[in-house]
Amino acid sequence: MRVFSASTRVVLSVSILAALLLSLIACGGSGAETEGLKGSVHIDGSSTVFPITEAVAEEFQLVNPGVRVTVGISGTGGGFKKFLVGETDINDASRPIKPSELEKAIAGSIDFIELPVAFDGISVVVNPKNDFIDHITVEELKKIWQPGSTVQKWSDIRPHWPDQPITLYGPGTDSGTFDYFTEAVNGKSQACRPDFTASEDDNVLVQGIAGDQNALGFFGFAYYAENKSLLKVVPVDGGDGPVVPSAETINNGTYAPLSRPVFIYVSKAAADRTEVVEFVQFYLREAPALVQEVGYVALPDKVYQLGLSRFADGTVGSAFAGKDTVGVDLVKLVNSE
């Protein structure tokens, strides 16, 4: 299920490398098998982040066969519901934690460590037999997806498009991708017409769109990259001309407003367990390669270094909650807490 691409390289200062090595030595991480390591790591949350975490879990268990890592796909919101009552150790999230979720964390005395792990670009896709759409604007996406939308046919979007019904597919309402898309396109998270085929499993959406000539939908870039032969990606015009999602356009923010970082949230209590410590350190060390293998875009190396330091220091709280993450300097945000 992996798509291979070139990795990103960033020059690090001697001081940063030294700090990283000290933090790894202090926490016992080496990338090799930890002798006799046993236990379990329970993860749930975003279907968008799932391919990354699944890849990390597979590689980790190869060198640590005594640890069982389970990865669910309840959606970002569904995963936070479990995480904030202590049912899981880590939550995969395709958006930052919401203020309402922060309040629940405080009320439940759930401390967490927030770690960005990749860039994603929400991809707008149609059936490959669709031969008339060459791009779509954010305003047209809003016309389609806004609450109370009257769009029922392709010709309702542009008069010269076919007088055929349009069938919509998208992530379920517990999905962080749904939250981000509706906020970026409709101006408010969760604000959306209700009459579309929804699923928390993006593979279900892929199959639906691949089998429906009149389909239009959206989901994380990795699911498009993995299924290019079944789907046609639509360039999105955010005001500066149509842009196709790619490693380059997602990384530099020109694929706007649908580029965003994705995260894992680690329970501070769970981080007291050796198997969780080893897994998270392994995740951040291996992420630059594995993120790209599954079709996403790796963060600058320095962000992973800062994540390792943040985790080693046990820095809790969110640097991203309530902030616009399109085209921002992630190093500054990670350092802001």
URVENKA-V828195 format. One line per field, one symbol per residue. burial: + if it has 24 or more other C-alpha atoms within 12 Angstrom, else -. A space follows every 10 residues. Layout:
# URVENKA-V828195
burial = ???
This chain:
# URVENKA-V828195
burial = --+----+-- ---------+ --++--+-++ +--+-----+ ++++++++++ ++++++++++ +-++--++++ ++++++++++ ++++++-+++ ++++++++-- ++--+----+ ++++++++++ ++++++++-+ --+-++++-+ ++++++---- ++++--+--- -----+++++ ++++++++++ ++++++--++ -++--+++++ +++-++++++ -+++++++++ +++++++--+ ++++++++-- --++++++++ ++++++++++ ++++++++++ +--+++++++ ++++++++++ ++++++++++ ++++++++++ ++-+++++++ +---+++-++ +-++---
